[in-house]
Amino acid sequence: MSILANQMKSNWRPMVSVALLWAVFATLSHVRSSAGGAKVAPVSMRGFARFATGLWLFADGVKRDVVAELSRE
């Protein structure tokens, strides 16, 4: 049961990271199409935060998958 629980814990990370990366793509398209000004800075900062979080979650999920696979062998 513990192996299944660990696998479920590691499976949500790549899914959430992909969702965050899609949010970043939407943010980038909004920033490019907007007129600019002071309103764009907070949007671009949130986009960068989502990008960094998405990459971190994806890398952590891949690392957990690799460790789980090695522990099974």
A tleap script that builds the chain and sets N, CA, C and O, in Angstrom:
source leaprc.protein.ff14SB
mol = sequence {
  NMET SER ILE LEU ALA ASN GLN MET LYS SER
  ASN TRP ARG PRO MET VAL SER VAL ALA LEU
  LEU TRP ALA VAL PHE ALA THR LEU SER HIE
  VAL ARG SER SER ALA GLY GLY ALA LYS VAL
  ALA PRO VAL SER MET ARG GLY PHE ALA ARG
  PHE ALA THR GLY LEU TRP LEU PHE ALA ASP
  GLY VAL LYS ARG ASP VAL VAL ALA GLU LEU
  SER ARG CGLU
}
set mol.1.N position { 0.817 -1.197 0.000 }
set mol.1.CA position { 0.000 0.000 0.000 }
set mol.1.C position { 0.855 1.253 0.000 }
set mol.1.O position { 0.481 2.264 -0.595 }
set mol.2.N position { 1.985 1.194 0.655 }
set mol.2.CA position { 2.859 2.361 0.731 }
set mol.2.C position { 3.434 2.728 -0.641 }
set mol.2.O position { 3.616 3.908 -0.940 }
set mol.3.N position { 3.716 1.733 -1.467 }
set mol.3.CA position { 4.233 2.005 -2.812 }
set mol.3.C position { 3.179 2.729 -3.635 }
set mol.3.O position { 3.497 3.673 -4.359 }
set mol.4.N position { 1.928 2.298 -3.531 }
set mol.4.CA position { 0.843 2.951 -4.253 }
set mol.4.C position { 0.640 4.383 -3.771 }
set mol.4.O position { 0.407 5.282 -4.578 }
set mol.5.N position { 0.728 4.596 -2.470 }
set mol.5.CA position { 0.575 5.944 -1.921 }
set mol.5.C position { 1.698 6.854 -2.406 }
set mol.5.O position { 1.449 8.006 -2.759 }
set mol.6.N position { 2.929 6.351 -2.427 }
set mol.6.CA position { 4.051 7.153 -2.917 }
set mol.6.C position { 3.900 7.471 -4.393 }
set mol.6.O position { 4.231 8.572 -4.832 }
set mol.7.N position { 3.395 6.501 -5.168 }
set mol.7.CA position { 3.204 6.740 -6.594 }
set mol.7.C position { 2.126 7.791 -6.825 }
set mol.7.O position { 2.271 8.638 -7.707 }
set mol.8.N position { 1.057 7.750 -6.052 }
set mol.8.CA position { -0.009 8.740 -6.206 }
set mol.8.C position { 0.489 10.125 -5.802 }
set mol.8.O position { 0.104 11.123 -6.409 }
set mol.9.N position { 1.342 10.191 -4.782 }
set mol.9.CA position { 1.899 11.475 -4.365 }
set mol.9.C position { 2.777 12.071 -5.458 }
set mol.9.O position { 2.791 13.288 -5.642 }
set mol.10.N position { 3.498 11.242 -6.176 }
set mol.10.CA position { 4.389 11.761 -7.212 }
set mol.10.C position { 3.661 12.026 -8.521 }
set mol.10.O position { 4.169 12.784 -9.349 }
set mol.11.N position { 2.483 11.429 -8.744 }
set mol.11.CA position { 1.778 11.623 -10.013 }
set mol.11.C position { 1.110 12.981 -10.136 }
set mol.11.O position { 0.940 13.468 -11.254 }
set mol.12.N position { 0.729 13.605 -9.047 }
set mol.12.CA position { 0.037 14.888 -9.154 }
set mol.12.C position { 0.990 16.006 -9.550 }
set mol.12.O position { 0.557 16.991 -10.148 }
set mol.13.N position { 2.252 15.883 -9.240 }
set mol.13.CA position { 3.198 16.969 -9.507 }
set mol.13.C position { 3.349 17.279 -10.993 }
set mol.13.O position { 3.263 18.448 -11.369 }
set mol.14.N position { 3.572 16.277 -11.862 }
set mol.14.CA position { 3.670 16.617 -13.286 }
set mol.14.C position { 2.378 17.194 -13.854 }
set mol.14.O position { 2.418 18.057 -14.731 }
set mol.15.N position { 1.240 16.727 -13.364 }
set mol.15.CA position { -0.032 17.255 -13.876 }
set mol.15.C position { -0.217 18.719 -13.480 }
set mol.15.O position { -0.636 19.539 -14.297 }
set mol.16.N position { 0.094 19.042 -12.239 }
set mol.16.CA position { -0.036 20.430 -11.789 }
set mol.16.C position { 0.978 21.310 -12.509 }
set mol.16.O position { 0.673 22.447 -12.866 }
set mol.17.N position { 2.182 20.788 -12.721 }
set mol.17.CA position { 3.195 21.598 -13.391 }
set mol.17.C position { 2.805 21.894 -14.835 }
set mol.17.O position { 3.056 22.996 -15.323 }
set mol.18.N position { 2.202 20.943 -15.519 }
set mol.18.CA position { 1.748 21.192 -16.893 }
set mol.18.C position { 0.640 22.245 -16.902 }
set mol.18.O position { 0.607 23.105 -17.782 }
set mol.19.N position { -0.263 22.180 -15.927 }
set mol.19.CA position { -1.319 23.194 -15.832 }
set mol.19.C position { -0.723 24.577 -15.579 }
set mol.19.O position { -1.178 25.563 -16.158 }
set mol.20.N position { 0.292 24.655 -14.719 }
set mol.20.CA position { 0.937 25.944 -14.465 }
set mol.20.C position { 1.667 26.453 -15.707 }
set mol.20.O position { 1.666 27.654 -15.977 }
set mol.21.N position { 2.280 25.559 -16.453 }
set mol.21.CA position { 2.968 25.996 -17.675 }
set mol.21.C position { 1.977 26.494 -18.719 }
set mol.21.O position { 2.288 27.425 -19.462 }
set mol.22.N position { 0.786 25.893 -18.793 }
set mol.22.CA position { -0.246 26.416 -19.688 }
set mol.22.C position { -0.686 27.805 -19.239 }
set mol.22.O position { -0.948 28.674 -20.071 }
set mol.23.N position { -0.768 28.017 -17.932 }
set mol.23.CA position { -1.112 29.352 -17.422 }
set mol.23.C position { -0.040 30.359 -17.808 }
set mol.23.O position { -0.345 31.515 -18.099 }
set mol.24.N position { 1.208 29.925 -17.811 }
set mol.24.CA position { 2.298 30.816 -18.217 }
set mol.24.C position { 2.165 31.174 -19.695 }
set mol.24.O position { 2.357 32.332 -20.067 }
set mol.25.N position { 1.846 30.214 -20.524 }
set mol.25.CA position { 1.673 30.520 -21.943 }
set mol.25.C position { 0.535 31.518 -22.152 }
set mol.25.O position { 0.638 32.412 -22.991 }
set mol.26.N position { -0.538 31.367 -21.398 }
set mol.26.CA position { -1.642 32.332 -21.489 }
set mol.26.C position { -1.201 33.706 -21.013 }
set mol.26.O position { -1.584 34.717 -21.600 }
set mol.27.N position { -0.404 33.753 -19.960 }
set mol.27.CA position { 0.106 35.031 -19.457 }
set mol.27.C position { 1.013 35.694 -20.485 }
set mol.27.O position { 0.925 36.900 -20.715 }
set mol.28.N position { 1.881 34.902 -21.100 }
set mol.28.CA position { 2.782 35.469 -22.107 }
set mol.28.C position { 2.018 36.022 -23.303 }
set mol.28.O position { 2.375 37.074 -23.834 }
set mol.29.N position { 0.988 35.332 -23.724 }
set mol.29.CA position { 0.210 35.849 -24.854 }
set mol.29.C position { -0.550 37.109 -24.454 }
set mol.29.O position { -0.739 38.000 -25.282 }
set mol.30.N position { -0.991 37.200 -23.197 }
set mol.30.CA position { -1.671 38.411 -22.727 }
set mol.30.C position { -0.698 39.584 -22.677 }
set mol.30.O position { -1.036 40.692 -23.094 }
set mol.31.N position { 0.503 39.344 -22.170 }
set mol.31.CA position { 1.491 40.420 -22.043 }
set mol.31.C position { 1.899 40.919 -23.425 }
set mol.31.O position { 2.061 42.123 -23.625 }
set mol.32.N position { 2.067 40.008 -24.373 }
set mol.32.CA position { 2.468 40.422 -25.725 }
set mol.32.C position { 1.384 41.222 -26.421 }
set mol.32.O position { 1.689 42.151 -27.169 }
set mol.33.N position { 0.118 40.878 -26.188 }
set mol.33.CA position { -0.957 41.547 -26.908 }
set mol.33.C position { -1.458 42.803 -26.202 }
set mol.33.O position { -2.236 43.567 -26.775 }
set mol.34.N position { -1.019 43.024 -24.962 }
set mol.34.CA position { -1.503 44.199 -24.233 }
set mol.34.C position { -0.734 45.445 -24.665 }
set mol.34.O position { 0.316 45.360 -25.302 }
set mol.35.N position { -1.277 46.589 -24.306 }
set mol.35.CA position { -0.670 47.866 -24.690 }
set mol.35.C position { 0.548 48.200 -23.848 }
set mol.35.O position { 1.321 49.085 -24.215 }
set mol.36.N position { 0.735 47.523 -22.746 }
set mol.36.CA position { 1.885 47.782 -21.883 }
set mol.36.C position { 1.476 48.640 -20.706 }
set mol.36.O position { 0.306 48.692 -20.328 }
set mol.37.N position { 2.444 49.298 -20.143 }
set mol.37.CA position { 2.159 50.155 -19.015 }
set mol.37.C position { 2.373 49.449 -17.688 }
set mol.37.O position { 2.962 48.370 -17.620 }
set mol.38.N position { 1.879 50.084 -16.639 }
set mol.38.CA position { 2.100 49.565 -15.285 }
set mol.38.C position { 1.251 48.342 -14.982 }
set mol.38.O position { 1.562 47.602 -14.048 }
set mol.39.N position { 0.197 48.110 -15.738 }
set mol.39.CA position { -0.671 46.960 -15.462 }
set mol.39.C position { -0.026 45.637 -15.857 }
set mol.39.O position { -0.408 44.585 -15.346 }
set mol.40.N position { 0.925 45.680 -16.741 }
set mol.40.CA position { 1.524 44.447 -17.259 }
set mol.40.C position { 2.545 43.863 -16.286 }
set mol.40.O position { 2.737 42.647 -16.262 }
set mol.41.N position { 3.196 44.691 -15.490 }
set mol.41.CA position { 4.252 44.213 -14.594 }
set mol.41.C position { 3.750 43.168 -13.601 }
set mol.41.O position { 4.397 42.129 -13.473 }
set mol.42.N position { 2.640 43.374 -12.891 }
set mol.42.CA position { 2.182 42.317 -11.973 }
set mol.42.C position { 1.781 41.030 -12.694 }
set mol.42.O position { 1.984 39.932 -12.178 }
set mol.43.N position { 1.217 41.174 -13.874 }
set mol.43.CA position { 0.820 39.986 -14.640 }
set mol.43.C position { 2.053 39.197 -15.052 }
set mol.43.O position { 2.061 37.969 -14.967 }
set mol.44.N position { 3.080 39.881 -15.493 }
set mol.44.CA position { 4.292 39.177 -15.906 }
set mol.44.C position { 5.019 38.575 -14.707 }
set mol.44.O position { 5.633 37.516 -14.836 }
set mol.45.N position { 4.964 39.224 -13.547 }
set mol.45.CA position { 5.585 38.647 -12.344 }
set mol.45.C position { 4.853 37.384 -11.905 }
set mol.45.O position { 5.486 36.403 -11.514 }
set mol.46.N position { 3.527 37.404 -11.968 }
set mol.46.CA position { 2.773 36.195 -11.635 }
set mol.46.C position { 3.062 35.086 -12.640 }
set mol.46.O position { 3.154 33.916 -12.270 }
set mol.47.N position { 3.205 35.453 -13.901 }
set mol.47.CA position { 3.544 34.459 -14.921 }
set mol.47.C position { 4.891 33.817 -14.665 }
set mol.47.O position { 5.049 32.605 -14.816 }
set mol.48.N position { 5.869 34.634 -14.276 }
set mol.48.CA position { 7.190 34.084 -13.967 }
set mol.48.C position { 7.128 33.189 -12.739 }
set mol.48.O position { 7.777 32.143 -12.707 }
set mol.49.N position { 6.355 33.582 -11.726 }
set mol.49.CA position { 6.218 32.745 -10.527 }
set mol.49.C position { 5.568 31.412 -10.874 }
set mol.49.O position { 5.977 30.370 -10.362 }
set mol.50.N position { 4.560 31.439 -11.739 }
set mol.50.CA position { 3.919 30.184 -12.162 }
set mol.50.C position { 4.892 29.324 -12.955 }
set mol.50.O position { 4.920 28.104 -12.795 }
set mol.51.N position { 5.689 29.959 -13.808 }
set mol.51.CA position { 6.672 29.221 -14.599 }
set mol.51.C position { 7.686 28.543 -13.691 }
set mol.51.O position { 7.987 27.363 -13.869 }
set mol.52.N position { 8.216 29.278 -12.718 }
set mol.52.CA position { 9.204 28.709 -11.806 }
set mol.52.C position { 8.597 27.584 -10.975 }
set mol.52.O position { 9.232 26.550 -10.767 }
set mol.53.N position { 7.376 27.782 -10.503 }
set mol.53.CA position { 6.714 26.738 -9.720 }
set mol.53.C position { 6.429 25.509 -10.574 }
set mol.53.O position { 6.604 24.378 -10.119 }
set mol.54.N position { 5.990 25.728 -11.807 }
set mol.54.CA position { 5.719 24.606 -12.707 }
set mol.54.C position { 6.954 23.792 -13.004 }
set mol.54.O position { 6.912 22.562 -12.999 }
set mol.55.N position { 8.061 24.475 -13.264 }
set mol.55.CA position { 9.303 23.742 -13.530 }
set mol.55.C position { 9.777 22.986 -12.302 }
set mol.55.O position { 10.242 21.850 -12.402 }
set mol.56.N position { 9.657 23.623 -11.137 }
set mol.56.CA position { 10.079 22.966 -9.908 }
set mol.56.C position { 9.231 21.721 -9.642 }
set mol.56.O position { 9.770 20.668 -9.301 }
set mol.57.N position { 7.918 21.833 -9.796 }
set mol.57.CA position { 7.041 20.687 -9.568 }
set mol.57.C position { 7.310 19.567 -10.568 }
set mol.57.O position { 7.302 18.390 -10.207 }
set mol.58.N position { 7.548 19.935 -11.822 }
set mol.58.CA position { 7.830 18.924 -12.836 }
set mol.58.C position { 9.127 18.191 -12.525 }
set mol.58.O position { 9.180 16.963 -12.595 }
set mol.59.N position { 10.171 18.936 -12.184 }
set mol.59.CA position { 11.454 18.309 -11.865 }
set mol.59.C position { 11.342 17.440 -10.613 }
set mol.59.O position { 11.935 16.363 -10.552 }
set mol.60.N position { 10.588 17.898 -9.618 }
set mol.60.CA position { 10.409 17.112 -8.407 }
set mol.60.C position { 9.603 15.846 -8.692 }
set mol.60.O position { 9.896 14.789 -8.134 }
set mol.61.N position { 8.600 15.943 -9.550 }
set mol.61.CA position { 7.821 14.764 -9.911 }
set mol.61.C position { 8.646 13.738 -10.659 }
set mol.61.O position { 8.523 12.538 -10.416 }
set mol.62.N position { 9.490 14.209 -11.574 }
set mol.62.CA position { 10.357 13.291 -12.319 }
set mol.62.C position { 11.354 12.633 -11.370 }
set mol.62.O position { 11.621 11.436 -11.471 }
set mol.63.N position { 11.900 13.422 -10.450 }
set mol.63.CA position { 12.853 12.869 -9.482 }
set mol.63.C position { 12.185 11.802 -8.620 }
set mol.63.O position { 12.773 10.749 -8.371 }
set mol.64.N position { 10.961 12.066 -8.164 }
set mol.64.CA position { 10.256 11.084 -7.341 }
set mol.64.C position { 9.940 9.818 -8.138 }
set mol.64.O position { 9.992 8.715 -7.594 }
set mol.65.N position { 9.612 9.972 -9.428 }
set mol.65.CA position { 9.362 8.795 -10.269 }
set mol.65.C position { 10.624 7.947 -10.413 }
set mol.65.O position { 10.565 6.719 -10.353 }
set mol.66.N position { 11.751 8.604 -10.602 }
set mol.66.CA position { 13.007 7.878 -10.759 }
set mol.66.C position { 13.376 7.159 -9.461 }
set mol.66.O position { 13.784 5.998 -9.484 }
set mol.67.N position { 13.232 7.852 -8.332 }
set mol.67.CA position { 13.548 7.229 -7.043 }
set mol.67.C position { 12.599 6.061 -6.766 }
set mol.67.O position { 13.032 5.019 -6.276 }
set mol.68.N position { 11.323 6.225 -7.071 }
set mol.68.CA position { 10.366 5.127 -6.863 }
set mol.68.C position { 10.695 3.929 -7.742 }
set mol.68.O position { 10.590 2.783 -7.305 }
set mol.69.N position { 11.095 4.199 -8.986 }
set mol.69.CA position { 11.454 3.099 -9.895 }
set mol.69.C position { 12.703 2.377 -9.405 }
set mol.69.O position { 12.781 1.150 -9.475 }
set mol.70.N position { 13.676 3.132 -8.910 }
set mol.70.CA position { 14.895 2.504 -8.404 }
set mol.70.C position { 14.629 1.730 -7.114 }
set mol.70.O position { 15.258 0.700 -6.871 }
set mol.71.N position { 13.713 2.211 -6.295 }
set mol.71.CA position { 13.443 1.496 -5.046 }
set mol.71.C position { 12.671 0.206 -5.289 }
set mol.71.O position { 12.734 -0.718 -4.478 }
set mol.72.N position { 11.938 0.138 -6.407 }
set mol.72.CA position { 11.226 -1.101 -6.748 }
set mol.72.C position { 12.171 -2.186 -7.197 }
set mol.72.O position { 11.886 -3.371 -7.025 }
set mol.73.N position { 13.299 -1.797 -7.774 }
set mol.73.CA position { 14.263 -2.786 -8.313 }
set mol.73.C position { 15.184 -3.306 -7.275 }
set mol.73.O position { 16.043 -4.137 -7.572 }
savepdb mol mol.pdb
quit
